[in-house]
Each structure stands twice: as C-alpha cells, then as structure tokens.
C-alpha cells in the first residue's frame, strides 16, 4: 500500500463480500484491495504472513490471489456457501433445566445478560452436556435435508432491484 493511500479504503478500491442479515455471522469472507505485494514466487505468501502478524488470533487471512483490476468481491461472487450449526441443547428438551438455572441466578429475563453470565447459566443448566438421541438426530437431519443444494433466492430480494 502506498503511504499516500493509507487510511483511505476508496483509493485502495477496497471491496468485500459480506452478510448484513441480522444474526448471520460469516466464517469466511472475500475482500479485494489494490496493494503492492512485491515480486517473486513467495510474494503472496509473504503478504499473508505479514497481514496475519497484525491480526488477533481469532482472525486469519487464509490466502491471497492476483485478480483483474475490475474484480469486486461484493459484485463478482458467483455463489455463496452456508453451513448452519445447531447446538445439541436446541433440540434436546432443556426448558426445565434452563428455568432452574435462571432461578438459581435470580434472573427473570436472560436477554440482558453478558457473556460471562450466559456462560454461567449454560453451566448451571448443563447445556454443554446435552446430547441428542440417535433417533432425534436422524429425524432432524431428514427435516433439514430439504434445505441442501442450490437454491434460487431472488424471491427474497428487494423487488426494486428487478429480480422476479
């Protein structure tokens, strides 16, 4: 990055493919930026290593690639892949254990609890030990299998965008 471009994402032509839906977290994103990476076979690997040295441990740059000057991560993505994770306690009857745990910490409404309080609540209710029976898991997988595959989601798009 040229020093004159530092702090100005517009000059870098920064784009990203991201999710904006409430409650959706991305396990991986694609970003583009105009950067000077150097010459040589290891230039991109060196860039990845340098960037990762500045990132916190829970964030990782997996790889870098050279793309055309017109490529936009946001606009040129041809597909999205989604994986949904459901914790065991979401399908195991645990409402009674949760009520007891809430009573133990004298809590009427868990929506305002912080991370540590939620962790305590989870431990008190034994949610980490909750396991789904083989039959319940089979039925859940059968129900969720209708969501596998490629789907056309234009019906959920803003009508003003011209999708029908």
C-alpha contacts under 8 A as a table, 3 or more apart, distances in Angstrom:
res1	aa1	res2	aa2	distance
1	X	5	X	6.51
1	X	6	X	6.86
1	X	12	X	7.78
1	X	34	X	7.47
1	X	35	X	4.93
1	X	36	X	5.52
2	X	5	X	5.30
2	X	6	X	6.72
2	X	35	X	7.86
2	X	36	X	7.55
3	X	6	X	5.26
5	X	8	X	5.52
5	X	9	X	7.67
5	X	11	X	5.91
5	X	12	X	6.64
6	X	9	X	7.82
8	X	11	X	5.60
8	X	12	X	6.78
9	X	12	X	5.02
9	X	13	X	6.22
9	X	14	X	5.35
10	X	13	X	5.02
10	X	14	X	6.19
11	X	14	X	7.74
12	X	33	X	5.33
12	X	34	X	4.86
12	X	35	X	7.11
13	X	32	X	7.38
13	X	33	X	5.44
13	X	34	X	6.00
14	X	31	X	7.12
14	X	32	X	5.46
14	X	33	X	4.45
14	X	34	X	7.15
15	X	31	X	5.57
15	X	32	X	5.21
15	X	33	X	6.72
15	X	72	X	6.01
15	X	73	X	5.69
15	X	74	X	6.13
16	X	29	X	7.13
16	X	30	X	5.70
16	X	31	X	4.14
16	X	32	X	6.31
16	X	72	X	7.52
16	X	73	X	5.07
16	X	74	X	5.20
17	X	29	X	5.97
17	X	30	X	5.47
17	X	31	X	6.41
17	X	73	X	5.19
17	X	74	X	4.19
17	X	75	X	7.74
17	X	77	X	7.51
18	X	26	X	7.29
18	X	29	X	6.27
18	X	30	X	7.80
18	X	74	X	7.30
19	X	24	X	6.69
19	X	25	X	7.25
19	X	26	X	6.92
20	X	24	X	7.20
21	X	24	X	5.61
26	X	29	X	6.63
30	X	73	X	5.87
31	X	73	X	5.58
31	X	74	X	7.98
32	X	71	X	7.77
32	X	72	X	6.58
32	X	73	X	5.92
37	X	43	X	5.93
37	X	44	X	6.60
37	X	47	X	6.41
38	X	43	X	5.65
39	X	42	X	7.96
39	X	43	X	5.82
40	X	43	X	5.48
41	X	44	X	7.63
42	X	45	X	5.18
42	X	46	X	5.95
43	X	46	X	5.09
43	X	47	X	6.21
44	X	47	X	4.95
44	X	48	X	6.30
44	X	63	X	7.75
44	X	64	X	5.82
44	X	65	X	6.95
45	X	48	X	5.12
45	X	49	X	6.26
45	X	63	X	7.33
45	X	64	X	7.34
46	X	49	X	5.06
46	X	50	X	6.11
47	X	50	X	5.09
47	X	51	X	6.08
47	X	64	X	7.63
48	X	51	X	5.26
48	X	52	X	6.07
48	X	61	X	6.18
48	X	62	X	7.19
48	X	63	X	6.13
48	X	64	X	6.57
49	X	52	X	5.20
49	X	53	X	6.27
50	X	53	X	5.21
50	X	54	X	7.08
51	X	54	X	5.55
51	X	55	X	6.70
51	X	61	X	7.14
52	X	55	X	5.04
52	X	56	X	7.92
52	X	60	X	6.08
52	X	61	X	6.08
55	X	59	X	6.06
55	X	60	X	6.89
56	X	59	X	5.60
56	X	60	X	7.87
57	X	60	X	7.07
61	X	64	X	7.94
67	X	71	X	6.32
68	X	71	X	5.42
71	X	76	X	6.55
72	X	75	X	5.32
72	X	76	X	5.47
72	X	77	X	7.94
73	X	76	X	5.66
73	X	77	X	6.07
74	X	77	X	6.30
77	X	80	X	7.53
86	X	90	X	6.64
87	X	90	X	5.56
87	X	91	X	7.65
88	X	91	X	5.74
88	X	92	X	6.28
88	X	127	X	7.94
88	X	130	X	5.98
88	X	131	X	5.58
88	X	132	X	5.92
89	X	92	X	4.89
89	X	93	X	7.22
89	X	94	X	6.47
89	X	127	X	5.69
89	X	128	X	7.57
89	X	130	X	5.46
89	X	131	X	7.04
89	X	132	X	7.84
90	X	93	X	7.82
90	X	94	X	7.93
91	X	132	X	6.99
92	X	130	X	6.82
92	X	131	X	6.94
92	X	132	X	6.00
93	X	96	X	7.85
94	X	97	X	5.29
94	X	98	X	6.18
94	X	125	X	7.83
94	X	127	X	7.65
95	X	98	X	5.04
95	X	99	X	6.16
96	X	99	X	5.08
96	X	100	X	6.31
97	X	100	X	5.20
97	X	101	X	6.21
97	X	125	X	4.93
97	X	126	X	7.46
98	X	101	X	5.00
98	X	102	X	6.09
98	X	121	X	7.68
98	X	125	X	5.22
99	X	102	X	5.13
99	X	103	X	6.19
100	X	103	X	5.08
100	X	104	X	6.14
100	X	125	X	7.21
101	X	104	X	4.98
101	X	105	X	6.54
101	X	121	X	5.89
101	X	124	X	5.32
101	X	125	X	5.26
102	X	105	X	5.42
102	X	106	X	5.99
102	X	107	X	5.13
102	X	108	X	6.96
102	X	110	X	7.71
102	X	121	X	6.88
103	X	106	X	4.72
103	X	107	X	6.07
103	X	108	X	7.71
104	X	107	X	7.77
105	X	121	X	7.76
107	X	110	X	6.51
109	X	112	X	6.85
110	X	113	X	5.39
110	X	118	X	7.84
113	X	117	X	5.74
113	X	118	X	6.14
114	X	117	X	5.37
114	X	118	X	6.16
115	X	118	X	5.15
115	X	119	X	6.17
116	X	119	X	5.01
116	X	120	X	6.27
117	X	120	X	5.04
117	X	121	X	6.13
118	X	121	X	4.91
118	X	122	X	6.04
119	X	122	X	5.00
119	X	123	X	6.23
120	X	123	X	5.08
120	X	124	X	6.13
121	X	124	X	5.10
121	X	125	X	6.14
122	X	125	X	5.29
122	X	126	X	6.10
122	X	127	X	5.42
122	X	128	X	7.07
123	X	126	X	5.03
123	X	127	X	6.48
123	X	128	X	7.02
124	X	127	X	7.93
126	X	129	X	5.53
126	X	130	X	6.69
127	X	130	X	5.11
132	X	136	X	6.18
132	X	137	X	6.09
133	X	136	X	5.24
133	X	137	X	6.15
134	X	137	X	5.13
134	X	138	X	6.11
135	X	138	X	5.05
135	X	139	X	6.24
136	X	139	X	5.15
136	X	140	X	6.07
137	X	140	X	5.04
137	X	141	X	6.07
138	X	141	X	5.22
138	X	142	X	6.15
139	X	142	X	5.02
139	X	143	X	6.20
140	X	143	X	5.13
140	X	144	X	6.12
141	X	144	X	5.08
141	X	145	X	5.89
142	X	145	X	5.24
142	X	146	X	7.59
143	X	146	X	6.43
144	X	147	X	5.67
144	X	148	X	7.38
145	X	148	X	5.34
152	X	155	X	7.56
153	X	156	X	5.59
153	X	157	X	7.11
154	X	157	X	5.05
154	X	163	X	5.81
154	X	164	X	6.68
155	X	163	X	7.14
155	X	164	X	6.36
157	X	161	X	7.39
157	X	163	X	6.69
158	X	161	X	5.64
158	X	162	X	7.81
158	X	163	X	7.36
159	X	162	X	5.77
159	X	163	X	5.99
159	X	164	X	7.15
160	X	163	X	7.64
